């Protein structure tokens, strides 16, 4: 596996998580599906390129250094409830960290509005591990086919997203290296939660059905 960085800094970003009683939660770091969406957009892939997106997501290893967590404000979003992916099962994350599903409310009225959290002033470095050539991914981030934004259209980064390759042996080593250069809270991936502070965030996406699922657990220091 080879490693590189992405710099996620902007005046406003969308880091919305799962919904509780129709109110979305706010994520402290991006999901892997958001990172895949950014890389896929830079490569010129569309939502129809299911296999390409899924292959990249399945090989991805991910960690973060949060230099500035930002400030959360609230906006609203209008949703088209008639789309096919708005009907059926949806994943949820309970307070104890267990995953569950319930039926989506789509298929009835054509439009609905919902509150959406916006995170202002974020500054996060993502450490990304991939099996493919990271230089190609960095090159596409520097000259993307589609605009690369921070979670939603129009939320453009204030700094270049493309970072650098890292001469490290793991994401954990990359997180420590980045934090030694620019301090911040360190989010290191763990496969089994042990002692210390751990945070779980939603994971990836089934790009064929466009449904989210799974979770990632990080040790936070």
C-alpha positions in Angstrom: 0.0 0.0 0.0 1.1 3.6 -0.8 0.1 6.8 1.0 -0.7 10.4 0.2 -2.4 13.4 1.8 -5.5 15.5 0.9 -5.9 18.9 2.5 -9.6 19.6 3.3 -9.9 23.2 4.2 -12.7 25.6 3.5 -15.0 28.3 4.8 -18.0 25.9 4.7 -18.3 22.1 4.4 -21.1 19.5 4.7 -20.3 16.7 7.2 -23.8 15.5 7.9 -24.2 12.1 9.4 -27.1 9.7 10.1 -30.4 11.1 11.1 -32.1 10.8 14.6 -35.8 11.7 14.6 -35.4 13.4 11.2 -32.5 15.5 12.5 -29.0 14.8 11.0 -26.0 14.3 13.2 -22.7 16.2 12.5 -19.6 14.2 11.7 -16.2 15.2 13.1 -14.3 13.9 10.0 -15.4 13.0 6.5 -16.7 9.5 5.7 -14.7 7.3 3.3 -17.6 7.6 0.8 -17.1 11.4 0.8 -13.3 10.9 0.1 -14.2 8.5 -2.7 -16.7 10.9 -4.2 -14.0 13.6 -4.3 -11.4 11.4 -5.9 -14.0 10.0 -8.3 -15.1 13.4 -9.4 -11.5 14.5 -9.9 -11.0 11.4 -12.1 -14.1 12.2 -14.1 -16.2 9.3 -12.9 -19.9 9.6 -12.6 -22.4 7.8 -10.2 -22.9 5.3 -13.1 -19.2 4.2 -12.8 -20.2 1.9 -9.9 -17.4 -0.6 -10.3 -14.6 2.0 -10.5 -15.9 3.8 -7.4 -16.4 0.5 -5.4 -13.0 -0.8 -6.3 -11.3 2.3 -5.1 -13.4 2.4 -1.9 -12.6 -1.3 -1.1 -8.8 -0.7 -1.2 -8.8 2.6 0.7 -7.3 3.0 4.1 -7.9 6.3 5.8 -6.8 8.5 8.8 -7.0 12.2 9.6 -5.3 15.0 11.4 -7.9 17.6 12.5 -6.1 21.0 12.7 -9.3 22.9 13.2 -12.7 21.2 13.7 -14.7 24.3 12.7 -18.0 25.7 13.9 -21.4 24.1 13.1 -24.3 26.2 11.8 -27.7 25.0 10.4 -29.3 25.4 7.0 -32.0 23.4 5.2 -32.1 21.3 2.1 -35.0 20.4 -0.3 -35.1 16.6 -1.2 -36.8 14.9 -4.1 -38.6 12.1 -2.4 -39.7 10.4 -5.6 -36.2 9.1 -6.5 -35.9 5.3 -6.4 -33.1 5.4 -3.8 -35.3 7.3 -1.4 -37.5 4.3 -1.0 -36.4 1.1 0.9 -34.0 0.4 3.7 -31.7 3.0 5.2 -28.9 2.4 7.8 -28.8 4.0 11.2 -26.2 4.2 13.9 -27.6 3.8 17.5 -26.2 5.6 20.5 -24.3 2.4 21.5 -22.6 2.3 18.1 -24.7 -0.7 16.7 -26.0 -0.5 13.2 -29.6 -0.9 12.2 -32.0 -0.3 9.3 -35.5 1.2 8.9 -37.7 1.9 5.9 -37.2 5.2 4.1 -40.1 7.6 3.9 -39.8 8.3 0.2 -42.3 7.6 -2.5 -45.0 9.9 -1.1 -45.0 13.6 -1.5 -42.6 14.9 -4.2 -40.6 17.3 -2.1 -39.6 17.6 1.5 -37.2 19.9 3.4 -34.8 18.9 6.2 -32.3 20.7 8.4 -28.7 20.3 7.3 -25.6 21.1 9.4 -22.8 23.0 7.8 -19.3 23.0 9.3 -17.5 26.4 8.9 -13.8 26.9 9.0 -12.6 23.3 8.8 -8.9 22.4 8.4 -8.3 18.7 8.1 -5.5 16.6 6.5 -6.6 13.2 5.3 -4.0 10.5 5.1 -5.0 8.1 2.4 -3.6 4.6 1.7 -4.2 3.0 -1.7 -2.9 0.0 -3.7 -2.6 2.1 -6.9 -0.3 4.9 -7.9 -1.0 7.8 -5.6 0.8 10.3 -8.0 -2.0 9.8 -10.5 -4.6 10.6 -7.9 -2.7 13.7 -6.8 -2.4 14.8 -10.4 -6.2 14.5 -11.0 -6.8 16.5 -7.8 -4.6 19.3 -9.1 -6.4 19.3 -12.5 -9.8 17.7 -11.8 -12.3 16.8 -14.5 -15.2 17.8 -12.3 -15.0 20.4 -9.5 -14.0 18.9 -6.2 -16.0 20.3 -3.3 -16.3 19.7 0.5 -19.5 17.6 0.7 -21.9 19.6 -1.4 -21.9 21.6 -4.6 -20.7 25.1 -4.2 -18.6 24.3 -1.1 -15.3 24.9 -2.6 -12.0 24.5 -0.7 -10.0 27.5 0.2 -6.7 25.7 -0.2 -5.5 23.1 -2.9 -6.8 19.7 -1.9 -3.9 17.7 -3.5 -1.2 17.1 -0.9 1.9 14.9 -1.2 3.0 11.3 -1.2 4.3 10.0 2.1 7.2 7.7 2.7 5.6 5.7 5.5 4.6 2.1 6.1 1.0 2.7 7.3 -1.7 5.2 7.7 -0.9 5.4 11.4 2.7 6.4 10.6 1.4 9.0 8.1 -1.0 10.5 10.7 1.9 10.9 13.2 4.2 12.4 10.5 1.5 15.0 9.4 0.8 15.8 13.1 4.5 16.4 13.8 4.5 19.0 11.1 1.2 20.6 11.8 -0.4 19.8 15.2 -4.0 18.6 15.5 -6.0 15.8 16.9 -5.0 12.4 15.4 -7.6 10.0 14.0 -5.9 6.7 13.5 -7.9 3.7 12.1 -8.3 0.7 14.4 -9.8 -2.7 13.5 -10.7 -3.6 17.0 -11.5 -1.1 19.7 -9.1 -1.3 22.6 -8.2 1.0 25.5 -8.3 4.7 25.0 -10.7 7.1 23.2 -12.4 5.7 20.1 -14.9 7.3 17.7 -17.0 5.5 15.2 -18.3 7.3 12.0 -20.3 6.0 9.1 -18.2 4.1 6.6 -18.7 3.6 2.9 -21.4 3.1 0.3 -22.7 0.5 -2.1 -22.2 2.6 -5.2 -24.5 0.4 -7.3 -27.6 1.1 -5.1 -26.3 4.4 -3.7 -27.0 3.2 -0.2 -24.6 3.8 2.7 -23.5 1.2 5.1 -20.8 0.1 7.5 -18.6 2.2 9.8 -15.0 3.1 10.5 -13.5 3.3 14.0 -10.6 5.6 14.9 -8.4 6.0 17.9 -8.4 9.7 18.7 -5.5 11.5 20.5 
